[in-house]
Amino acid sequence: MIVAMEGTLERRELDSAVIKVGSVSLRVHIPGSTLEQLGSVGDKVYLQTHLYLREDNVTLYGFASAEELGLFQNLISVSGVGPKAALSLLSSLTPEQLALAIVNGSVDILSQVPGIGKKIASRLVLELKGKLEKGWKRVAALPLAAESADIVAALISLGYSLKEATQAVSALPQSSELSLEDKVKLALQQLGRK
């Protein structure tokens, strides 16, 4: 089994990259967050990998960290979640945000990801909550709480991406005195500074 690869970045694509390893060029499907970290064409890259084998499909998936790889493997273990949906989740949320959304049961946040409906989001929470609570000890310390789903939804309805919205909400002060409108205004200010 191929567990990691090191080579030269030959080409970037929408959801994959072509990496030259020795005299062979391999297409590796990767989440957007990893694609951003790859560097420029010609740079050396190192990826943790998962080889996906099916009767009619052999695909290589690559990740910048072992955490991302582990989360991908947990996601595809859920019935109804294939590699494409798992990549969509990892492209829309950071691994920490995704783990926190699952642990907190934030079905509304998960269902904002393209290709993930409420049914799949609920299944993710049901099947992975216990696993991620044990494996992601630092998740409890992260600032994105289940109550933030309304703020994320409001920012998305204003045209921001799920990733931008969750990052802005993560930076908000944790105060019960602020109303939903106040929190949305603060998040918009955060987004305006970028």
C-alpha positions as CSV (number, residue, x, y, z in Angstrom):
1,M,0.0,0.0,0.0
2,I,1.2,3.5,-0.8
3,V,1.2,5.5,2.5
4,A,3.2,8.6,1.5
5,M,4.9,10.1,-1.5
6,E,7.6,12.6,-2.2
7,G,8.2,14.1,-5.6
8,T,8.1,17.2,-7.8
9,L,4.9,19.1,-8.5
10,E,4.3,19.0,-12.2
11,R,0.8,20.4,-12.5
12,R,-2.1,21.7,-10.4
13,E,-5.7,20.9,-11.3
14,L,-9.0,21.9,-9.7
15,D,-9.1,19.0,-7.1
16,S,-5.9,17.2,-7.8
17,A,-2.2,17.6,-8.6
18,V,0.2,15.7,-10.8
19,I,3.4,14.7,-9.0
20,K,6.5,13.2,-10.6
21,V,8.0,10.5,-8.5
22,G,11.1,9.1,-10.1
23,S,10.2,8.5,-13.7
24,V,6.4,8.2,-13.1
25,S,3.9,11.0,-12.8
26,L,0.9,10.3,-10.5
27,R,-2.4,12.1,-10.3
28,V,-3.3,12.6,-6.6
29,H,-6.7,13.9,-5.6
30,I,-6.4,16.4,-2.7
31,P,-8.5,18.7,-0.7
32,G,-8.3,22.5,-1.3
33,S,-6.5,23.2,1.9
34,T,-3.6,20.8,0.9
35,L,-3.6,22.2,-2.7
36,E,-3.0,25.7,-1.3
37,Q,0.1,24.4,0.6
38,L,1.7,22.6,-2.3
39,G,3.7,25.6,-3.6
40,S,4.7,26.2,-7.2
41,V,5.1,23.9,-10.1
42,G,8.6,22.5,-9.8
43,D,8.7,22.5,-6.0
44,K,9.3,19.3,-4.0
45,V,6.2,18.0,-2.2
46,Y,5.5,15.4,0.4
47,L,2.0,14.0,1.0
48,Q,0.5,11.4,3.3
49,T,-1.6,9.2,1.0
50,H,-4.6,6.9,0.9
51,L,-4.9,4.4,-2.0
52,Y,-8.6,3.8,-2.7
53,L,-9.2,0.5,-4.4
54,R,-12.5,-0.6,-5.9
55,E,-13.3,-3.0,-8.8
56,D,-13.5,-0.2,-11.4
57,N,-11.5,2.5,-9.6
58,V,-8.0,2.9,-8.3
59,T,-7.4,6.4,-7.0
60,L,-4.7,8.0,-4.9
61,Y,-5.6,10.7,-2.4
62,G,-3.1,13.0,-0.8
63,F,-3.0,15.1,2.4
64,A,-0.7,17.6,4.0
65,S,-0.9,16.0,7.4
66,A,-1.5,12.7,9.2
67,E,-4.5,14.3,10.9
68,E,-6.1,15.2,7.6
69,L,-5.5,11.7,6.3
70,G,-7.0,10.1,9.5
71,L,-10.1,12.3,9.2
72,F,-10.5,11.4,5.6
73,Q,-10.3,7.7,6.5
74,N,-12.9,8.2,9.2
75,L,-15.2,10.0,6.8
76,I,-15.1,7.4,4.1
77,S,-15.8,4.7,6.7
78,V,-19.3,6.1,7.1
79,S,-22.0,4.5,4.9
80,G,-22.9,6.8,2.1
81,V,-19.8,9.0,2.3
82,G,-17.4,8.4,-0.5
83,P,-14.0,10.0,-1.2
84,K,-15.5,12.8,-3.3
85,A,-17.8,13.9,-0.4
86,A,-14.9,13.5,2.1
87,L,-12.7,15.7,0.0
88,S,-15.5,18.3,-0.2
89,L,-15.8,18.3,3.6
90,L,-12.0,18.7,4.0
91,S,-11.9,21.4,1.3
92,S,-14.7,23.4,3.0
93,L,-13.6,23.2,6.6
94,T,-10.2,22.8,8.3
95,P,-9.7,19.4,10.0
96,E,-10.2,21.0,13.4
97,Q,-13.5,22.8,12.4
98,L,-14.8,19.6,10.8
99,A,-14.0,17.5,13.8
100,L,-15.6,20.1,16.1
101,A,-18.7,20.3,13.9
102,I,-19.1,16.5,14.2
103,V,-18.4,16.3,17.9
104,N,-20.8,19.1,18.6
105,G,-23.5,17.6,16.4
106,S,-23.6,20.7,14.1
107,V,-25.7,19.1,11.4
108,D,-26.5,22.6,10.0
109,I,-22.8,23.5,9.5
110,L,-22.0,20.1,7.9
111,S,-25.0,20.2,5.5
112,Q,-23.7,23.6,4.2
113,V,-20.9,21.7,2.5
114,P,-21.6,21.0,-1.2
115,G,-22.8,17.4,-1.7
116,I,-23.6,16.9,1.9
117,G,-27.3,16.9,2.9
118,K,-28.9,16.8,6.3
119,K,-29.2,13.0,6.2
120,I,-25.5,12.4,5.5
121,A,-24.5,15.1,8.0
122,S,-26.6,13.4,10.7
123,R,-25.0,10.0,9.9
124,L,-21.6,11.6,10.2
125,V,-22.4,12.9,13.6
126,L,-24.0,9.6,14.7
127,E,-21.1,7.4,13.5
128,L,-18.1,9.6,14.1
129,K,-18.8,11.6,17.2
130,G,-17.5,9.0,19.7
131,K,-14.4,8.3,17.6
132,L,-13.5,11.9,17.2
133,E,-14.1,12.8,20.9
134,K,-11.4,10.2,21.8
135,G,-9.0,11.0,18.9
136,W,-9.2,14.8,18.9
137,K,-8.5,15.8,22.5
138,R,-8.0,19.5,21.6
139,V,-11.4,19.8,19.8
140,A,-13.0,20.9,23.1
141,A,-10.7,23.9,23.3
142,L,-11.6,25.2,19.8
143,P,-13.9,28.3,19.7
144,L,-16.4,27.2,17.0
145,A,-19.4,26.1,19.0
146,A,-22.7,24.5,17.9
147,E,-24.6,27.7,18.5
148,S,-22.5,29.4,15.8
149,A,-24.4,27.5,13.1
150,D,-26.8,30.4,12.7
151,I,-24.0,32.9,12.3
152,V,-22.3,30.7,9.7
153,A,-25.6,30.3,7.8
154,A,-26.1,34.1,7.8
155,L,-22.6,34.7,6.4
156,I,-23.1,32.0,3.7
157,S,-26.4,33.6,2.7
158,L,-24.5,36.9,2.3
159,G,-22.2,35.2,-0.2
160,Y,-19.2,34.1,1.9
161,S,-17.8,30.6,1.5
162,L,-18.3,28.0,4.3
163,K,-14.5,28.2,5.0
164,E,-14.5,32.0,5.3
165,A,-17.6,32.0,7.5
166,T,-16.3,29.4,9.9
167,Q,-12.9,31.2,10.2
168,A,-14.7,34.5,10.9
169,V,-16.9,32.8,13.5
170,S,-13.9,31.2,15.1
171,A,-12.4,34.6,15.7
172,L,-15.4,36.0,17.5
173,P,-15.3,36.7,21.2
174,Q,-17.2,34.2,23.3
175,S,-19.8,36.4,25.0
176,S,-23.3,35.5,25.9
177,E,-24.2,39.2,26.0
178,L,-23.9,39.6,22.2
179,S,-27.0,39.1,20.1
180,L,-27.0,37.1,16.9
181,E,-27.0,40.4,14.9
182,D,-24.0,41.7,16.9
183,K,-22.1,38.6,16.2
184,V,-22.9,38.7,12.5
185,K,-21.7,42.3,12.4
186,L,-18.5,41.4,14.2
187,A,-17.9,38.5,11.8
188,L,-18.5,40.8,8.8
189,Q,-15.9,43.2,10.3
190,Q,-13.4,40.3,10.5
191,L,-14.1,39.4,6.9
192,G,-13.8,43.0,5.8
193,R,-10.2,43.2,7.2
194,K,-9.0,40.4,5.0
